[in-house]
């Protein structure tokens, strides 16, 4: 019986196996496709906490839900609980030691979370939603995220033109597509990148699935689409050189490398994804070309490789590195093959070798098609120059302190162009272990044999040079670390695939272990290596996860509101000035031209706007803005065309902008410069909006560096230091009007400089703010304002710094009309200044580097435009996390010195007013609960008592700061000194409706109020 049952079971198993066999056979037959689909599916698998070796696309898509908002909500609730717990513990245990107090506070917070868990979760969710709302816009009842970055808005504006107008440019100027929003008021040739067209295609394609999708929303899918395509290409390359296992791990790793994740998150629609996609596309096409047997197929794929390179020129200006790498790899491979064969036969015989013919066909077809298509796309001259000479200039343009024409080099201050290090590059791809494993892939490729048992360098040289070249490029700038990602992923996959072949063969022959088991063991080992413990190096999956969860958009409601108001309240030719960083935002959102932006940051405008921000002279600031709005840097161009002398030209421009037009013409004539230069300095300018924002505080060292740029020192560095002192000094004295001692010392200083970085520092320093402004607390003659302490009698000022205290060299004291005095402090550090100014809190102060003490930015941003005559506040808004944004409209004619509202004499209770109040408060049953009348209980004060003849102790408040309960504050607005008023406040606007939360909870309150004074 049991035997029959056993036979029945076996029959069923065999029957089931027969049914499954066609499926198994189908999967095996299409193993490549199913492996690819599997690894792509893994990329979309959830990866909570960034723990597992998958989920690259899942993590990228996380930013669509703005996950940082949840962290902000949790942090806000935790801070609130900590504050409440600290108050309770301080009241109940006033003498408890600090260490013990912290333990009790932690215990109280824990119990509050246990008791009010649901309520706190709801509150946390509400805060998180408020945060999300700040970074979203609404269209037809649906919310979409603002595009988070800066540069994508440059292309998004052109894409908007394509969608709305059918072309990317703003206008045709003499038949040339023209961008009127850049280099205001001149404009320039419209960008011809194809990236903007990709945005438009994504929008049109997106509307097929969602007709309400916006252009901005559709464009944010670009990195997702191209990273997905890149994973397919990485799989294809690694599969070609190392099999299925290699393809699987190459595609998997490509999605996890943090260096690429942070730049290809959903919404981050800059051109970075092309730096992943095109190298992989080119290398794949090249490997296909090298893998073909027939010369026609080799030529076809090589031609497609050249076409891919040519297409790359329309997406990124650094395309040339890929062209040079391919050409170099083919040349090296050809030379190696030639050497190997010439050792055994003549050159003529060797040239008939299939490998050499392959490299000749592929190299020739690639070069010809690249040149032809590249020349067609961007011009033969531009293509040839970039392809064959850009590599020799690579990074040099980023290091020079000054251009040959003496203008400063802005690229020296761009953080992502700072040199990297080998350790940083290694860490960016997972640390030494994973980096070494990828290097093993290159080594294994070099040891790979063809079907004839000979070393096959077809792919090894290509991938080795690719990996080494991108590693070298990564050292030249932080931005370029991204470039190593694709090469690393393919090398990692190649290592996995080739190692699998060797290990599976060994295990099968020596240990009799099946290849599938070897594959599983290897996959597990690599998986653990990828998500290895932090002690073994960076956790690349967790790092990528953190990149996604901490991604905070730059654009938010505050920026959108300010810029939209400019758009709606200005003429189309109005110009926006500010530092260059957010220029692309200004152009897209406000739809107004800008002085300069990220596309043209390395221009003379950097000095001019830096000077506007740094100068203490408002007339100079307005004169510069007028010049920029009249003709950008055209005044300098006119002067230089006449003098051929950069120093003389810039000096002349700085002189003539400060005088009236008649005198300016005379000065120009005396310098043999055309008098019509004044059309670029003294025109009737368009509307101008000048933006100051909190981010510019941290950037002060940069814009002030360019604003204080010393053109004389720049010329000494460029020219005079190269001459002998005896020759240079007399000419420097004559040219710059220096004394002999000054000229000699300056020459010696310049000669002693050892690098471009040192020269940059010497030509112009890096003035910056040394701390945040703070309200001052006065005790007699002393004022303590945050990290600043000032003796108001002697002027001695000290600044707390990390090393202790530093004595300031100067004290700047402003009055409420913007006038200021400067005291020099004996024995102080001449580089440090302390600034004091009146504010609605009485007095505020902050420490600065001296050059910024009375700067226009200091007065506009920190002092609310105190004393300025040409800057009228136009719009202001506050970001949740990024500080305030203020737009000023330039008053070209000038007006009264600006006194901020907070400092104006107040005749009634308004925001910023200092108010003294008397009051009597009672409940609905007539019981008095509080009063400003001294000893009100002993004096039997009732609701009918008047203030006449009573001795009172008025409360003092600054109105609008939330120092009173909401209903009280709301009802005293507009009251004047000596006015009396009786008010009634509902519980909702008093102490709430919970009687357990406050003794006056759920009670209607009445007050008799007398305004004693308003200041």
Buried (B, 14 or more C-beta within 10 A) or exposed (E): EEEEEEEEEEEEEEEEEEEEEEEEEEEEEEEBEBBBEEBBEBBBEEBEEBEBBBBBBBBBBBBBEBBBBBBBBBEBBBEBBBEBBBEBBEEEEEEBEEEEBEEBBEEBBEEBBEEBEEEBBEBBBEBBBBBBBBBBBEEEEEEBBBBBBBBBBBBBBBBBBBBEEEEBBBEEBEEEBBBBBBBBBEBBEBBBBBBBBBBBBBBEEBBEEEEEBBBBBBBBBBBBBBBBBBBBBBBBBBBBBBBBBBBBBBBBBBBBBBBBBBBBBBBBBBBBBBBBBBBBBBBBBBBBBBBBEEBEBBBBBBBBBBBBBBBBBBBBEBBBBBBBBBBBBBBBBBEBBBEBBEEEEEEEEBBEBEBBEBBBBBBEBBBBBBBBBBBEBBEEEEBEEBBEEBBEEBBEBBBBBBBEBBBBBBBBBBEEBEBBEEEBBBBBBBBEBBBEBBBBBBBBBBEBEEEEEEEBBBBBBBBBBBBBBBBBBBBBBBBBBBBBBBBBBBBBBBBBBBBBBEBBEEBBEEEEBEBEEBBEBBBEEBBEBBBBEEEBBBBBBBBBBBBBBEBBBBBBBBBBBBBBBBBEEBEEBBBBBBBBBBBBBBBBBBBBBBBBBBBBBBBBBBBBBBBBBBBBBBEBBBBBBBBBBBBBBBBBBBBBEBBEBBBBBBBBBBBBBBBEBEEBBEBBEEBEBBBEBBBBBBBEBBBBBBBBBBBBBEBBBBBBBBBBBBBBBBBBBBBBBEBEBEEBBEEBBEBBEBEEEBBBEBBEBBBEBEEBEBBBBBBBBBBBBBBEBBBBEEEEEBBBBBBBBBBBEEBBBBBBEEEEEBBBBBBBBBBBBBEBEEBEBEEBBEBBBBBBBBBBBEBBBBBBBBBBBBBBBBBBBBBBBBBBBBBBBBBBBEBBEBBBBBBBBBBBEBEEBBBBBBBEEBEBBBEBBBBBBBBBBBBEEEEBBBBBBEEBEEEEBEBEBEBEEBEBEBBEBBBBEEEBBEBBBEBBEEBEBEBEEEBEBEBEBBBBEEEEEEEBBBBBBBBBBBBBBBE
